[in-house]
Amino acid sequence: MVNRNRHSRRPCAGFLVRCVALGAAALASVATPARAQTATGGDVAIDVRVAGDGRPGFVSALRIQTGGFARVVVGAALPGATPQERRASALSLLGRERPAAVVWFESPGGAGRRALYVLGRGPAGLRTEVFLAGRESSFDDDRELALKVRLALDAIAAGTPSPRGAVDEPEPEPEPEPELEPELRPEPPEPPPPPLRMRLEASHTWLGAHAGLFLPLGGPQLQSFVGAAAGTSWTRSFGYLAAYGVVSAATAQTDETEDGTASAWELGGRLGARVGVERGPWRVGGAAEAGLRVAFASGETAAGAAGDDVAYIPALYALGEAMWSPFASREPGWRLRLAVGTEVSLVRQRFAVNQRDVLDLGRARPVVQLGVLYRLP
């Protein structure tokens, strides 16, 4: 009896051990199929591409959620300036390195929140899933995102629909290889040259003094004069442009007849402009002036009676000029000027004694000027 009872207890203990082992195996078989199916043999690596902000909390949470069946690999940010270009880079990485999925962050439209993209390939083809994420990393947000990525990976591997709004995409067709045949294209026409435009540089002010002669053409005698000028000049690479004013005084002209004697001296004022080219120390150009001559006349008859008069004579001037200076055109300094031209009076002025013309100032006469200009600093 004693021996029989001792031997009967051993089979009961062995039976209990077998039951526990079978229960553990059953539980293991229930818990592991999803991991084995998702991990496809345990060789799958999930490549996480974070767009420059580096969220280590999310990476740690993802490793916890996928521990035991997948490997999380952190790489550089996806190349590309736009979300479309970065998605193309993720697709290229998916085909080149064969991970289960590529995960990266985007900032759509620069908004305050971010978006987490999951791109993977399963039995149903490509699948993309997008989850909203906080702008900054936090423990709760990173853990929730990691759980969503885990569920998305299971759905991608199993080829089942995802309640998170995943979208199946067809496999991209390979791009056709470009033809190697040369293509003849006409050369584009050359653009027309830009129009020539005159752009004036900074202006500078100058002063001048000159002396000259009015030659006796239509007048009774040679007449000399002196004058002063002031103006502003603008220089350019091809030459110069100037605007100025002149005041002058001329010596008296005298004429005598049997009826009496008459003489007249003059003051004048005029405005002018000059333009020309510049080559080294030389400037060559032309000037045009318009002004007013004021003639102060006095006369005396043969009998000794005297009188005086004032005449206002509008006049035009056309001059050719040449200037020379040892200084650069854009530096302060003096410049010699020689001008030759013609004075044309719009009114022919005559002075009479006893109703007889004695002094005729003429209509036109040649003029010669020699002067000095000084550019102020």
C-alpha positions as CSV (number, residue, x, y, z in Angstrom):
1,M,0.0,0.0,0.0
2,V,2.7,2.4,0.9
3,N,4.7,1.7,-2.2
4,R,1.7,1.8,-4.5
5,N,0.7,5.3,-3.2
6,R,4.3,6.6,-3.7
7,H,4.3,5.5,-7.3
8,S,0.9,6.9,-8.0
9,R,1.9,10.5,-7.0
10,R,4.7,10.7,-9.6
11,P,2.4,10.5,-12.7
12,C,0.2,13.3,-11.2
13,A,3.2,15.6,-10.8
14,G,4.4,14.9,-14.4
15,F,0.9,15.6,-15.7
16,L,0.8,19.0,-14.0
17,V,4.2,20.0,-15.5
18,R,3.0,19.1,-19.0
19,C,-0.1,21.2,-18.6
20,V,1.8,24.3,-17.5
21,A,4.2,23.9,-20.4
22,L,1.4,23.5,-22.9
23,G,-0.4,26.6,-21.5
24,A,2.8,28.7,-21.8
25,A,3.3,27.5,-25.3
26,A,-0.3,28.4,-26.2
27,L,0.1,31.9,-24.7
28,A,3.4,32.3,-26.6
29,S,1.7,31.2,-29.8
30,V,-1.1,33.8,-29.3
31,A,1.3,36.7,-28.5
32,T,4.0,36.1,-31.1
33,P,2.2,35.7,-34.5
34,A,1.7,39.4,-35.0
35,R,5.4,40.1,-34.3
36,A,6.6,37.3,-36.5
37,Q,4.3,38.5,-39.3
38,T,5.2,42.1,-38.9
39,A,8.9,41.5,-38.6
40,T,8.9,39.1,-41.6
41,G,11.5,36.8,-40.0
42,G,13.1,39.5,-37.8
43,D,15.3,41.1,-40.6
44,V,13.2,44.2,-41.0
45,A,14.7,47.6,-40.1
46,I,12.6,50.7,-39.7
47,D,14.5,53.7,-41.0
48,V,13.5,56.9,-39.1
49,R,14.2,60.1,-41.0
50,V,13.7,63.2,-38.8
51,A,13.6,66.5,-40.8
52,G,16.3,68.3,-38.9
53,D,14.7,68.7,-35.4
54,G,16.0,65.4,-33.9
55,R,13.3,64.0,-31.6
56,P,15.1,61.4,-29.5
57,G,12.1,60.9,-27.3
58,F,10.1,59.7,-30.2
59,V,12.9,57.4,-31.3
60,S,13.2,55.9,-27.9
61,A,9.4,55.3,-27.6
62,L,9.4,53.7,-31.1
63,R,12.2,51.3,-30.1
64,I,10.2,50.3,-27.0
65,Q,7.0,49.7,-29.1
66,T,8.9,47.7,-31.8
67,G,11.3,45.9,-29.4
68,G,11.8,42.2,-30.1
69,F,10.7,42.2,-33.7
70,A,12.1,45.2,-35.5
71,R,15.2,47.4,-35.6
72,V,15.0,51.2,-35.6
73,V,17.7,52.9,-37.6
74,V,18.2,56.6,-37.3
75,G,19.7,58.3,-40.4
76,A,20.2,61.7,-41.8
77,A,17.3,64.0,-42.8
78,L,15.7,63.3,-46.1
79,P,17.1,65.4,-48.9
80,G,14.7,67.7,-50.7
81,A,13.5,71.3,-50.5
82,T,9.7,70.5,-50.7
83,P,7.5,67.7,-49.2
84,Q,7.2,66.1,-52.6
85,E,11.0,65.9,-53.1
86,R,11.4,64.5,-49.6
87,R,8.7,61.9,-50.3
88,A,10.6,60.9,-53.5
89,S,13.8,60.5,-51.4
90,A,11.9,58.3,-48.9
91,L,10.6,56.2,-51.8
92,S,14.1,55.9,-53.2
93,L,15.4,54.8,-49.8
94,L,12.5,52.3,-49.5
95,G,13.5,50.6,-52.8
96,R,17.3,50.9,-52.2
97,E,17.7,49.6,-48.6
98,R,14.5,47.6,-48.3
99,P,13.3,48.7,-44.8
100,A,9.8,47.9,-43.7
101,A,8.9,51.6,-43.6
102,V,10.4,55.1,-43.6
103,V,9.2,57.6,-41.0
104,W,9.9,61.3,-41.1
105,F,8.4,64.6,-39.9
106,E,7.0,67.5,-42.0
107,S,5.8,71.0,-41.2
108,P,2.9,71.5,-43.7
109,G,2.6,75.2,-44.7
110,G,4.8,76.3,-41.8
111,A,1.9,75.7,-39.3
112,G,2.3,75.5,-35.6
113,R,1.8,71.7,-35.6
114,R,3.8,69.0,-37.4
115,A,2.9,65.9,-39.3
116,L,4.5,62.4,-39.0
117,Y,4.7,60.5,-42.3
118,V,4.9,56.7,-42.5
119,L,5.7,55.2,-45.9
120,G,5.9,51.4,-46.3
121,R,5.5,48.6,-48.7
122,G,3.4,45.6,-47.9
123,P,1.4,42.9,-49.8
124,A,-1.1,45.5,-51.0
125,G,1.6,47.8,-52.3
126,L,2.8,51.2,-51.1
127,R,1.0,52.7,-48.1
128,T,1.3,56.2,-46.7
129,E,-0.1,57.2,-43.3
130,V,0.0,60.7,-41.8
131,F,-0.4,61.6,-38.1
132,L,-0.6,65.0,-36.5
133,A,2.2,65.7,-34.0
134,G,3.0,68.4,-31.6
135,R,5.5,71.2,-32.5
136,E,7.7,70.3,-29.6
137,S,8.7,66.9,-28.3
138,S,6.9,65.6,-25.2
139,F,6.7,62.3,-23.4
140,D,3.0,61.7,-24.0
141,D,3.0,62.9,-27.6
142,D,6.1,60.8,-28.5
143,R,4.6,57.7,-26.8
144,E,1.3,58.1,-28.7
145,L,3.0,58.7,-32.0
146,A,5.2,55.6,-31.5
147,L,2.1,53.5,-30.8
148,K,0.4,54.8,-33.9
149,V,3.5,53.9,-36.0
150,R,3.5,50.4,-34.5
151,L,-0.2,49.9,-35.5
152,A,0.6,51.3,-39.0
153,L,3.5,48.8,-39.4
154,D,1.3,45.9,-38.4
155,A,-1.3,47.0,-41.0
156,I,1.4,47.5,-43.7
157,A,2.9,44.1,-43.1
158,A,-0.5,42.3,-42.9
159,G,-1.9,44.1,-46.0
160,T,-5.1,45.1,-44.0
161,P,-6.9,48.4,-44.0
162,S,-5.8,50.8,-41.3
163,P,-8.4,52.8,-39.2
164,R,-5.9,55.7,-39.2
165,G,-6.6,56.7,-42.8
166,A,-3.8,54.9,-44.6
167,V,-3.8,55.1,-48.4
168,D,-2.8,52.3,-50.7
169,E,-0.7,53.5,-53.6
170,P,0.3,51.6,-56.8
171,E,3.8,50.7,-57.3
172,P,5.6,53.5,-59.3
173,E,6.3,52.6,-62.9
174,P,10.0,52.7,-64.0
175,E,10.9,55.8,-65.9
176,P,11.8,55.2,-69.6
177,E,15.4,55.5,-70.4
178,P,16.3,58.6,-72.4
179,E,17.0,58.2,-76.0
180,L,20.7,58.5,-76.9
181,E,20.1,59.9,-80.4
182,P,21.3,63.4,-80.8
183,E,18.6,66.1,-81.1
184,L,19.3,69.1,-83.3
185,R,17.9,72.3,-81.9
186,P,18.3,75.7,-83.4
187,E,20.4,78.1,-81.4
188,P,18.4,80.8,-79.7
189,P,18.9,84.3,-81.2
190,E,21.3,86.6,-79.6
191,P,19.5,89.3,-77.4
192,P,19.5,92.8,-78.9
193,P,22.1,95.2,-77.5
194,P,20.7,97.4,-74.7
195,P,19.7,100.9,-75.8
196,L,22.2,103.6,-75.4
197,R,21.2,105.8,-72.5
198,M,23.0,108.8,-71.1
199,R,23.4,108.6,-67.4
200,L,24.9,111.7,-65.7
201,E,27.3,111.4,-62.8
202,A,27.6,113.7,-59.9
203,S,27.8,117.4,-60.9
204,H,30.5,119.9,-60.0
205,T,30.6,123.7,-60.1
206,W,33.1,125.8,-61.9
207,L,34.0,129.5,-62.3
208,G,35.5,131.2,-65.3
209,A,36.9,134.4,-66.7
210,H,37.6,135.2,-70.3
211,A,38.6,138.0,-72.7
212,G,37.9,138.3,-76.4
213,L,37.5,140.3,-79.6
214,F,34.6,141.1,-81.8
215,L,36.0,141.3,-85.3
216,P,35.0,144.3,-87.6
217,L,32.5,142.6,-89.8
218,G,29.5,145.0,-90.3
219,G,30.9,147.3,-87.5
220,P,33.1,150.3,-87.6
221,Q,36.1,148.8,-85.7
222,L,37.6,146.0,-83.7
223,Q,36.0,145.7,-80.2
224,S,37.4,143.9,-77.2
225,F,35.5,142.6,-74.2
226,V,36.0,140.8,-70.9
227,G,33.6,138.5,-69.1
228,A,33.0,136.2,-66.1
229,A,31.1,132.9,-66.0
230,A,29.8,130.3,-63.6
231,G,28.1,127.0,-64.2
232,T,27.6,123.3,-63.4
233,S,29.0,120.4,-65.4
234,W,28.2,116.7,-65.5
235,T,30.8,114.3,-66.7
236,R,30.3,110.9,-68.3
237,S,32.7,108.3,-69.8
238,F,32.2,109.7,-73.3
239,G,32.3,113.5,-72.5
240,Y,30.6,116.3,-70.6
241,L,27.5,118.5,-70.4
242,A,27.4,122.0,-68.8
243,A,25.0,124.8,-68.2
244,Y,26.2,128.3,-67.3
245,G,25.7,132.0,-67.2
246,V,27.9,134.8,-68.5
247,V,28.2,138.6,-67.9
248,S,30.5,140.7,-70.1
249,A,31.5,144.3,-70.8
250,A,32.8,145.5,-74.2
251,T,34.9,148.6,-75.0
252,A,33.4,151.5,-76.9
253,Q,32.9,151.8,-80.6
254,T,33.2,155.3,-82.1
255,D,32.4,156.7,-85.5
256,E,32.4,160.2,-86.9
257,T,30.8,161.9,-89.8
258,E,30.4,165.5,-91.0
259,D,27.2,165.7,-88.9
260,G,28.8,164.7,-85.6
261,T,30.3,162.0,-83.5
262,A,28.8,158.9,-81.8
263,S,30.2,156.2,-79.5
264,A,28.7,153.2,-77.6
265,W,30.0,150.8,-75.1
266,E,28.2,147.6,-74.0
267,L,27.2,145.4,-71.1
268,G,25.8,142.0,-71.7
269,G,24.4,138.9,-70.0
270,R,23.5,135.5,-71.4
271,L,22.7,131.9,-70.6
272,G,24.3,129.0,-72.4
273,A,24.9,125.2,-72.6
274,R,27.8,123.3,-73.9
275,V,28.4,119.6,-74.7
276,G,31.4,117.7,-76.0
277,V,33.7,114.8,-75.8
278,E,36.7,114.2,-73.6
279,R,39.9,112.5,-74.7
280,G,42.7,112.6,-72.2
281,P,43.5,116.2,-71.2
282,W,41.4,117.6,-74.1
283,R,37.8,118.5,-74.4
284,V,36.3,119.4,-77.7
285,G,32.7,120.5,-78.2
286,G,30.3,123.3,-78.9
287,A,28.2,125.8,-77.1
288,A,25.0,127.8,-77.7
289,E,24.1,131.0,-75.9
290,A,21.3,133.5,-75.8
291,G,21.3,136.8,-74.1
292,L,20.8,140.6,-74.2
293,R,23.3,143.3,-75.2
294,V,22.8,146.7,-73.5
295,A,24.4,149.5,-75.5
296,F,25.1,152.9,-73.8
297,A,25.5,155.5,-76.6
298,S,26.5,159.2,-76.5
299,G,26.7,161.7,-79.4
300,E,27.7,165.2,-80.2
301,T,26.8,167.4,-83.2
302,A,29.2,169.5,-85.2
303,A,27.7,172.6,-83.5
304,G,28.5,171.1,-80.1
305,A,25.1,169.8,-78.9
306,A,25.3,166.5,-77.0
307,G,22.9,163.7,-76.1
308,D,22.8,160.0,-75.0
309,D,20.7,156.9,-75.4
310,V,20.4,153.3,-74.3
311,A,19.5,150.4,-76.6
312,Y,18.6,146.8,-75.7
313,I,19.6,144.2,-78.3
314,P,18.7,140.5,-78.1
315,A,21.5,138.3,-79.5
316,L,22.3,134.6,-80.1
317,Y,25.8,133.0,-80.0
318,A,27.1,129.8,-81.6
319,L,30.6,128.7,-80.5
320,G,33.0,125.9,-81.1
321,E,35.4,125.3,-78.2
322,A,38.5,123.4,-77.2
323,M,39.7,123.0,-73.6
324,W,42.9,121.6,-72.1
325,S,43.8,120.8,-68.5
326,P,46.7,118.9,-66.8
327,F,44.1,117.6,-64.2
328,A,41.7,114.8,-64.5
329,S,38.1,115.8,-65.3
330,R,36.8,114.7,-61.9
331,E,39.5,116.5,-59.9
332,P,39.5,120.2,-58.9
333,G,41.8,122.3,-61.0
334,W,42.0,124.9,-63.8
335,R,41.4,124.4,-67.5
336,L,42.3,126.6,-70.5
337,R,39.4,127.4,-73.0
338,L,39.5,128.7,-76.6
339,A,36.2,129.4,-78.4
340,V,35.5,130.7,-81.9
341,G,32.0,131.5,-83.1
342,T,29.5,134.1,-84.3
343,E,27.3,136.6,-82.6
344,V,24.0,137.3,-84.3
345,S,21.8,140.3,-83.2
346,L,18.1,139.9,-83.6
347,V,17.9,143.7,-84.1
348,R,20.3,145.9,-86.1
349,Q,21.0,148.9,-84.0
350,R,22.0,152.3,-85.4
351,F,22.7,155.6,-83.6
352,A,22.0,158.9,-85.5
353,V,23.0,162.5,-85.0
354,N,20.7,165.2,-86.5
355,Q,18.6,162.4,-88.1
356,R,21.6,161.0,-89.9
357,D,23.1,157.6,-89.0
358,V,26.5,157.9,-87.6
359,L,27.2,154.6,-85.7
360,D,26.0,151.1,-86.9
361,L,26.5,148.2,-84.6
362,G,25.8,145.7,-87.3
363,R,23.8,142.4,-87.5
364,A,26.4,139.7,-87.1
365,R,30.1,139.6,-86.2
366,P,32.7,136.9,-85.5
367,V,33.9,136.5,-82.0
368,V,37.0,134.9,-80.4
369,Q,37.3,134.1,-76.7
370,L,40.2,132.9,-74.6
371,G,39.6,132.1,-71.0
372,V,40.3,130.0,-67.9
373,L,37.9,127.8,-66.0
374,Y,38.4,126.5,-62.5
375,R,36.5,123.6,-61.0
376,L,35.7,124.0,-57.3
377,P,36.4,121.2,-54.9
